[in-house]
Amino acid sequence: MAVNKLDISMMEDVGTSASQLVQRDGSGNLPAVDGSQLTNVDPGFTQSTSDPTVSTNPSGGVGSVWYNKTSGEAYICTDATAGANVWTNVGAGTGDVAPVPAALGNLYGYHHGGYHGGTDNTIDKFSFSSDGNASDVGDSTYDHYGSSTSSDRGNGYGFCFGSSGPWRNTIEKVSYTTDGNATDHADLLTTLATAGGHTSEFYGWASGGANGPRVNVIQKFQFSTTNNSTDVADINALQGAIAGNSSTTHGYSCGGVVSGDYALNTIYKFAFASTANSTDIANLTRGPTGAAGVDSSTYGYVAGGDIGPSASNVIDKHSFSTDTDSTDVGDLTTTSKFFIAGQSATTYGYISGGTSSSNIIEKWAHATDGNATDVGNLTQGRNYAGGNQY
């Protein structure tokens, strides 16, 4: 085998330039080199001039580290769900990067069907980013009223329908990424109207409602399949005309009416992760029927509703983190608001309709308690409708 001759002078050519040997100094330290010239070295983290986003899908999954070299913030991925990642801030700053809760939207509000002298199948859409009127963007599968809703991160689901014909048990699905008509997604356990509508990450939920007599069933259906709903638990009362709230972990069935047309001021709470029945955790300031349930990331709001001889304009607010009674934090623009559609944006709560003649869209800020303001109109006045968001 041939052996090349080694010139000792080659060992003396040290430095950080091309073809030179890298030599440690007297303290054992390597000289400074251009890091961009180091290849196939895994630094163990991603370095960027910006923060990660919920759509930043790390190849390393949970435990991946992201360093923002502009702000000095550091994040660790604690949930590697594609398109809905959670990056927890472990630096000196505050604020995690997490997806908007499934029950909230940041683009549009929707008003499904309703009643205006007759049942209706119109799907109205209005913007969360700029105040203005709604536009007609599609139709439900049939005319209906008394509907409830859930939503995932791209579709709306309407269910619990009364109808001008026979009552229905249809769960219909509407794509919010492309305007258009609803399609039949699955079925509830039975025909139903005026139930509480709730949203968790992967499921839609209905609590209570009426199918002639009032019921106390909590049922859920999966967004990703066309399987029919299943009975998973019960709320505390045979109850209809419920305002539904949703945190990331629990559903809340608020107000409503029981047998004998007795109105409740109760807030019932049930866990999305278990099959346990609901518990009575607190009270509203009044006993509304047909109020709108609206959510922020930390509070549930119950707006308007019928409280006996007259309708209410009160906006109640209850905390998701503590099981305490609600407080009156503001008023709607008028008192004639019952069986209202509610829409939950990240920064504002919205309601639309509220009587067969009212076409008003109004909103209030989550950050500051206060009264609602009139910000637009539906294509026509309707109540007994379902509200949703994207």
C-alpha positions, 0 to 999 in steps of 0.5 A, spaced: 500 500 500 502 506 498 503 511 503 503 519 502 509 523 505 507 527 511 510 534 511 511 537 518 510 544 515 502 542 514 502 541 522 504 548 523 499 551 518 493 553 523 488 558 523 480 558 521 481 559 514 480 554 508 485 548 509 488 550 515 488 546 522 484 549 528 488 549 534 485 550 541 488 556 545 492 555 551 486 555 555 483 549 551 478 554 547 477 553 540 478 559 536 471 563 534 469 560 527 463 562 522 457 558 525 454 558 518 460 554 516 458 548 520 454 543 517 450 537 519 450 539 526 444 539 530 444 545 535 438 542 539 433 548 538 431 552 532 433 559 532 429 565 528 428 572 528 420 571 530 416 567 535 413 560 533 406 560 531 400 554 532 402 552 525 409 551 526 409 544 526 416 541 529 419 535 526 422 533 533 415 534 536 413 535 543 420 538 547 422 541 541 425 548 543 425 555 539 429 561 540 427 568 538 434 571 537 430 578 536 426 578 543 430 573 547 424 569 548 424 561 548 419 556 547 418 549 548 413 545 544 408 542 549 403 540 544 405 537 537 398 537 534 399 539 526 396 546 525 394 547 532 401 546 536 402 549 543 409 553 544 410 554 552 414 560 553 420 558 558 424 565 557 423 571 562 417 574 558 410 572 558 405 569 553 404 562 550 403 561 543 397 557 543 391 556 538 384 559 539 380 555 543 375 551 539 369 555 541 372 561 539 373 565 532 377 570 529 374 571 522 367 571 521 360 570 525 354 566 522 347 566 523 343 559 521 336 559 520 330 562 525 323 564 525 321 571 522 313 569 521 315 562 518 321 558 518 327 560 515 334 556 512 338 562 510 345 562 513 348 569 514 355 571 515 358 577 518 365 580 519 369 580 526 374 585 523 370 590 521 363 592 523 358 592 518 352 588 515 351 580 514 351 577 507 347 571 505 352 565 503 348 559 503 342 555 506 341 550 511 338 543 509 331 545 510 327 551 514 328 550 521 328 554 528 330 552 535 337 550 533 343 549 537 351 549 534 358 547 535 364 549 531 371 546 529 376 550 526 373 550 519 366 548 519 360 549 523 355 544 525 347 546 526 343 541 530 336 540 535 331 543 530 324 544 530 321 545 523 315 547 519 315 540 517 316 534 522 321 536 527 328 533 525 334 530 528 339 532 523 346 534 525 348 539 519 355 541 517 357 547 513 364 549 511 366 556 513 373 556 509 368 556 503 361 559 503 356 554 501 350 550 503 350 545 509 350 538 508 347 532 512 353 530 517 350 525 522 344 524 527 342 526 534 339 521 538 332 524 537 328 530 534 330 536 539 330 543 539 332 549 544 338 545 547 345 547 549 350 547 544 357 546 546 364 545 543 370 541 545 376 540 541 374 534 537 366 534 539 360 537 538 355 537 544 348 538 546 345 538 553 338 538 554 333 541 550 325 539 548 322 534 543 315 535 546 317 533 553 324 536 555 330 532 556 336 532 560 341 528 556 348 530 554 350 527 548 356 528 543 358 527 536 365 527 533 367 532 528 371 528 524 367 522 522 359 521 520 357 517 526 351 519 530 351 522 537 352 518 543 348 519 550 354 520 555 351 523 561 345 527 564 344 535 566 341 536 573 334 537 570 329 536 564 331 543 561 330 546 554 331 553 552 338 553 554 344 558 553 350 553 552 357 556 554 364 552 553 371 552 556 377 548 553 375 543 558 367 543 560 360 545 558 356 549 561 348 549 561 345 556 563 338 558 565 332 555 561 326 552 563 323 546 566 316 543 566 311 547 569 314 553 565 319 554 571 325 558 569 332 557 572 337 561 574 342 555 575 349 554 571 350 547 570 357 544 569 360 538 566 367 535 564 368 534 556 373 528 558 369 524 562 362 521 562 360 524 569 353 528 570 353 535 570 353 539 577 350 545 580 356 550 581 353 557 581 347 562 579 345 567 574 343 574 576 336 572 573 332 566 570 332 567 563 330 562 557 332 563 550 338 567 552 344 567 548 351 563 550 357 567 548 364 565 550 371 568 551 377 564 553 376 565 560 368 567 561 362 565 559 356 570 557 349 569 558 345 575 554 338 577 554 332 572 554 325 571 556 324 572 564 317 572 564 312 577 563 318 581 559 325 580 555 331 582 559 337 586 556 342 583 561 349 581 559 351 576 565 358 573 566 361 567 569 368 565 570 371 558 567 376 558 573 372 559 579 365 556 580 362 562 582 355 566 581 355 570 575 355 578 575 351 583 571 356 586 566 352 590 561 346 591 557 344 589 550 341 595 546 334 593 547 330 589 552 326 585 546 331 580 545 330 572 546 331 566 543 338 570 540 343 567 536 350 568 539 357 568 536 364 568 540 370 572 537 376 572 541 376 579 543 368 581 542 361 577 544 356 578 539 349 577 538 344 577 532 337 577 531 332 576 538 325 577 535 322 575 528 323 583 526 330 584 529 335 584 524 340 587 529 347 585 530 351 587 536 357 586 540 361 588 547 368 587 548 371 582 553 376 586 555 372 591 558 365 590 561 360 594 558 354 595 554 353 592 547 353 597 541 349 596 534 354 594 529 350 591 523 344 588 520 342 581 518 339 580 511 332 579 515 330 579 522 330 572 525 330 569 532 330 562 534 336 561 530 343 558 531 349 562 532 356 560 530 363 563 529 370 561 525 
